[in-house]
Amino acid sequence: MGRIVIVAYKPKPGKAEALKELTKTHATRLKKEGLVTDRPAVIMETAEGIIIEVFEWLSAQAIQQAHANAAVHQLWAEYAAVCDYVPLSSLTEAGNLFAEFAAVD
């Protein structure tokens, strides 16, 4: 059964555009490794410039498999160069009943 995740990436100084471009390739690269479903990822941005992504892993096992996958480790290294992960609860929008974000195309 698929596992839908929501992740928030805070860009490092001067890395906002690089983060957006990387995130646009994220699900496709995971799909190439057989780790995510065909469900399209949703990418959005907070008022403070934090990027949020919603995507679906194939299963809990696929998440575990990612930890032993060299291509995924490379992808994670690319993320480490451009952002820090932040908890959803730290987002200003998370305090709203209906959290609203700008779409990233």
N, C-alpha and C positions, 0 to 999 in steps of 0.2 A: 504494500500500500504506500502511495506517495506521501511525502512529508513536506508540507509547505513551510518555508522559512521566510522571515523578514529580518533583514540585516541593515544596519545603519553605518555608513562610512563617513568619517569626518576628514575632509581633504587636508593634507599637510600644506603649509604655506606655499602658494604658487603652483599647486598641483591639482586644482579643481577641474580644469579641462582634461587633464590626463586621466583623472579618476573617472570622469564621465565616459570617456572613450573606452577605458578598460572595462568598465561595468557593462557597456553595450556589447562586449564580446564574451562576458562571463558565462552566461547560460549556454551559448553556442559551443564554447570550449569544453564545458562540462558535459554537454550532450555528446560531443565527439568521443569522450571517454566512456560513454554509456552510463552516466551517473544521474542524469536528470530526465524528466519527462518532456513531452512535446509541448506542454503548457507554456505559452509565452511568458517571459519574465516581465515584470512591471518595474520601471525605474522612475523615481521621483526625487524631488529636491525640497528641502525645508527652506524657510525664509532665511535661515542662517547659513545656507549652502551645504548642509549635510545631505548626502545622497542616500536614498533608501531603495533597496531592491527586494522584491518579492519573487521567489522562484520555487520550483518543486523538485526535490530530490526524488529519485525512483522509489527509495525505501530507506529505512533506518540502516540497513546493511550497506546501501550505496554511500551513505554518509561515512560509515566506517571505512569502506574501501577507498574513499577519497584520501584518507590519511596515509595510505600506502602507495599512492599514485604519483609518480614523478612529474607528470604534466600538471597535476593539481598543485603540487609543491611549488612548481615554477610560477603558476598563477598566483598563489598566495604570496610569493616573494615580490611579485609585481605590485600586488595590493599593499604590501608592507612599505614599499617605496613611495607610495602616493597618499596613504591614508592611515588613520587609526580607526578601530572599531569602537562604536559607542553604544551604550544600551538605549533601547527605544524609549525607556522611561525618562531619559535625560532630554528628550526633544521637547521643545516648548509646545509643539502641536499635540503631543501625547496627552496633555492636560485637557484637551478639548473633547467634548462628547463626540464630535465628528472631526477627526484630524484631517486637515486639508493640506495638500502638497501640490507643487507645480510639476507637471509632467516633464520628463526628460526624453527627448526623441532620439 
